[in-house]
Amino acid sequence: MESLSCLRKSRWLLVASLVLLPQLLFAQWTASVGGESGDQGRQVLAFLPNEIWIHVGDSITWKLVTKIEPHTVTFLISNQIRNPFNVGCPGYSPDNSPFDDTACVSSPPMVNGQTFTVIFPATGNFKLSCLFHENMQGTVHVLDLAEKLPHDQAFYDNQAKRDTKAMLNDMLQDMGKDSHGKHQSANAVMVGLGEVVATGGGTRTLSVVRFMQDKVTIHKGDTVEWTSGDVITPHTITFGTEPVDLIDPSANVTVDTDGARHGVINSTSDSMHSGFIQAAPQDRIGLAQAPLGVTRFRVTFSNPGTYSYICALHDGSGMTGSVIVLP
């Protein structure tokens, strides 16, 4: 009986060791998605870090840092057509999905500190993307177990902190430059600021989600012009009731001969929506030239009053403004 008990114990230890073996062999790495200032006005649209070296069989867990701005963690297969965020890759994948470049993997839109883990069962160099933001990219290098990794988790944690701080400070400096007379017209409003930053692992975007002149004072009959200063992120100028369709302008908006959208508001109770104003995507050799973006929206104010408006995409983070119209 004693030998039978020992045999059963040995079998249990063998099963337990087999269960624990993947955890002993394969590392579980962590990284961040996005970054933001305390008031959420400056957004880092980036994977942090955006280049990681791991071993085959390892996994990476990405955690969303931003409170308002959504992101996805998406791995498309080679030469796959990119879909909008609401379509996925197509569809969304469960947590702990494997990616080996034979089928796409994508998290659902991530909000409120959510995490998403991807396992890498095959060696290779894989591109990481966010379906919300075109220039938010990264690279995962999956090496054979026999190869030495160049960095550890502590290195990546420190790099993410340094990069986030540097990019937020960069945007703060740009905001200061803009506020010192870069745009002289009293009737002009810069809608956000942005720039694309390149690294060896891909590109990432810095975005200020604010109306740079959030209070404008004009006279009855004057026209205010909003101009997009963001290289990637779309914005809206929305008065009154927020429409269901945020992409297209409201029916009371026309188009001027120079391509700018234009509306006339007669009362503080009127509703008007610009639709997305956004820079054109970057052109690429071998692909058709992209059309010009819609980057300007004009509103003529017929009567005195205080007209409040929002960016319907980013009002939750404080992107609001007002136009005071004097007699």
N, C-alpha and C positions, 0 to 999 in steps of 0.2 A: 504493500500500500504506500509505503514511504517513497519507493522508486517511482510509482505512478504519479504521486503528488509532485515529485520533483520534475517529472516529464511535463506535466500540465503547466507548472510554473515556468519551465523553460520555453514552452510554446507561447505562453502569454507574453513573456519578455521579448520573444522574437517578433510577434505581431506588433507589440508596442513600438519596438525599434523601427519597424517598417513604416508605421504611421508617422513617426517623428522624423524619419530620414529626410523628406523634402524640406522640413523646417531647418534641419541642420545644414543641408547642402546649399539651399537657395536663400539669398538675402531678400529682405523686404525694405525697399527704399521709399523715401518720402520726398515730396516736392510741393510747391505752392502754385496756385493759379490766381493771378491778378494781385494788385496792391492798390492802396488808396490813402489819401490824406485823411486827417481826422474829421474834416467837414465833408468828405467824399467829393469835393470839387475837383481834385486831381486824381486821375485814374491811370494806373499802370496796366496796360493790356498786354500781359506777358506771362509766359510760363517761367517760373523762377525756381531753379535755374532753367535755361532753355537748351541745355546740352548736358546729357548724363551718360556715363559709361557704366554698364552693368554686365553681369555674367548671364549666360543662357540659363533659363529656368527661374531667374529672379523676377520679382514683381516691383512695380512702382505705384504708390498711392499718392494721388494729387488731391490737395485740399483747397477749396475755394476760400480766399481771404476776404474778398470784397463783400460788402453788405447789400449793395444795390445792383451793381453791374453783373449780368449773368455771363457765363462762359460754358463751353463744352471742352471735354478732353476727347479728341477724335484722331484716329489713325485710319486714313484711307489707304487702299491698296494702290500699287503703282499705276499711274496714268488714269486713275478713277476721276470722273467728273465730280466736282464739288457741289453739294446741295446746300440749300438754305438751312438755317438752324432748325426750323420747324419740321423739316423732312428727315433730318438725321443723315445716316450714311449709306442707304436709307434705313430708317428705323433707329432705335436705340438698343444698346447692349446691356446685359446684366453686369453688375459689379463682379470683379475677378474674372473677366473674360480674357481668353488668350488672344494674342495677335502675333501672326507669323507672315503677314503680307499675302495671305490667301483669301481672307474675308475681312471687310472693314469692321472696326470697333469704334463705337461712340457712346459717350455718356449722354444722358438727357441733359437739358439745360440745368446747370448747377447753381443753386442759391443757398444762402444762409449757412455757410460753413460746410456744405456737403463734401463728401470725398468720393473718389472713383479710382478703383484699382485695376491695373492691366498686368497680365502675366505674359512673359516673353519666352516661349518654348523653343525658339529658333534663333540662330545667330543672324546678324544683319544690321543695317543702318536704316532706321525708320523715322519718317517725318511725322511730327506731332502738330496738330492744328486745332484752332477754335473756330467753330462754324458761325459764331457771331461776328468775329473780327478777322478780316481778310489777311492782315499782316501780323497776326499773332501765331508764331510758329516756333517749333523746337525740334530737337533731334535726340533720339535714343540710340546709342551704339551698344549692341548686344554682342559680347565677345565670348569665345570659347572658354570653358572653365580653366584651361591650362594657361590662359593669358592673364597677365597682371593688370589690375585696374589702376588707372592713374590717380583716382581720388576716392576719399571715403565720405560717409554721410555728413560728418562735421564740416568738411570742405564745402559741400553743396549748401548746407544750412547757412554758413557764413556768406557764401557768394550771393544767395538769395537776399539776405538782409542788406548787404552792401549795394546790390543792384537796385533794390527797391528804394533805398534812401537816395541814391544818386539820381534816379529818374524823377522822383518827386521833387528834389531840389532843382533839377533842370527845368521842370515845369513852373516852379515858383519864380525862377529867374525870368522865364519867358513872359509870365504874367506881369512882372514888374516892368519889363521893356515895353509891353503893349500899353501899360497905363501911363507912360511918359510921352504921350503925344504921337504915337505911331500912326494913329488914325485921327485926323484933325477935325473932320466934320462933326458938328454937334448932332446931326440927324443920322449918324451911322452907328450901327451896333455890330461888333464882331461876335460871331456865334461860336464860342469855343476856341480852343487852340490845340494844335496837335503836331506831332512829328514822328517819323519812323526811324527807329534805331536798329542798326544791323550788328549782329555778332556772328561768331563762327558757327553757331547753332541755328541761326535763322534770323527773323526780324521780329520786332515788337514795337508797340505803339504807345506813345505818351499822349494823354488826352485830358484837356481841361473842360469839364462839363459845366460851364458857366457862360452867361451872357456877360461879355467883358465890360459893357456899359449897361448895367442892369436898370438904371433910371435915366430916362431921357425927357427933357422938357422942350416942347415945341409950341407953335401957335396953330390955331385953327386953319385948316387947309394945307398944312405942311405934310410932307411925305418922309417917313423913316425907312431906311434901307438896312436890312440885316444881311450880313455876308458871312458865309461859313469860313472859319479859319482852321478847321480840323481836317487833317489829311485823310482820315479814314472814317471816323465815327459820324453817322448821320444825326441830325437834330431837326426839331420842328419849332415853328413859332405859332402858338395856338392861343387864340382868344376865345373866351366863353366855353361853350360845351365841347368837351373832347370827343372827336369822332371815333367810330369803330375802326375805320380804315385810316391808319396813321401814315401810310406810304404816300397816298395821293392827296392833292390839295382839295379843299372844299369847292363846291360848285360856284361860289361867288368870287373865285380867284381867276384872273385872266393872265395872259402872258404878254409882256412888252416885246418890242421888236428886237431887243438885245438878248432875249431869252429869259430874263428875270420874271418871276411870278409877281403879280401885283393885285392888291385888293383895296377896296374903299370901305371904311368903317364909319357909320353914321351915329352910332350910339354905343355907350359903354356896355349895353346889354346884348350887342351883336356878337355872333360867333363867326370866327374865321380861322382857317387852318392852312398852313403853308404846304403841307406834305413834307416829305423828306427833303432837306437841302443838304447836299453832300458832294464832295469832290469826286471827279471821275476816277475810276480805278487806274492803276498804273498799267501802261502798255507793255506788252511783251513781244519780243521778236518771234515771228512765225505765227502770230495770232492777229485777228482783225483788230484794227484800231478802235479803242473804246470811244463812245460819243462823249461830248462835253457833259460835265455834271451840272445839275441845277444848284447853284451856289448862292443865289441872291433872292431875297423876298422883300417886296416893298409894300407899304401900307400908307394910304392917304387918309388922314383923320379930318372928317368934315365938321365935327362939333367939339366944344370943350369938354373936359372931363379927365378922369384918371382911368386909363385902360391897362388892366393887368393881363399878363400873358405868361405862358409856360413853354418849356420844351416838354412835349408829351412823353418823350422817352426817358428824360432824366429829371423830371420835377421832384421825384422822390428823394433825390440827392441834393435838391436845392437850386435847380436851374430854373429860375423864375425872373421876371422883370416887369417893368411898368413904363408907360408913356403918359406923361402929364401934358395935356393939351390946354393951352391958355387961349382966351378969346383973341 
